[in-house]
Amino acid sequence: MLFYIAFALANTAGLTPILSILAVNAVETEAKMNSVERIKEYDYLEQEAPEIIKENRPPKNWPEKGEIVFKDAGLRYRKDGDLVLKKLNMTIEGEEKVGIVGRTGAGKST
């Protein structure tokens, strides 16, 4: 009986590196499958509009003056989502400096 216990303990010492290598391979395989999943997801994204639409080109003398006007502007993050910015009315005159402030995560970048 003692022989079997010694044999089991001797082989258990060699089992640890094998399990370690097995865990590393499992993690690498999962990461590679994740990249395949991303590529598949990107393949089915809705196409964006072309960079230049000739019918929507501005006139040659545009802009005549610098001004940005928002009239009842709204913003949503997804097509089917609710509006997160509603009825924004604002005029920014030419050469005027504007700063956007807010706490972290408030959506300033948007």
Secondary structure as GFF3:
##gff-version 3
##sequence-region A 1 110
A	DSSP	alpha_helix	2	43	.	.	.	ID=ss1
A	DSSP	three_ten_helix	54	56	.	.	.	ID=ss2
A	DSSP	beta_strand	67	75	.	.	.	ID=ss3
A	DSSP	beta_strand	85	93	.	.	.	ID=ss4
###
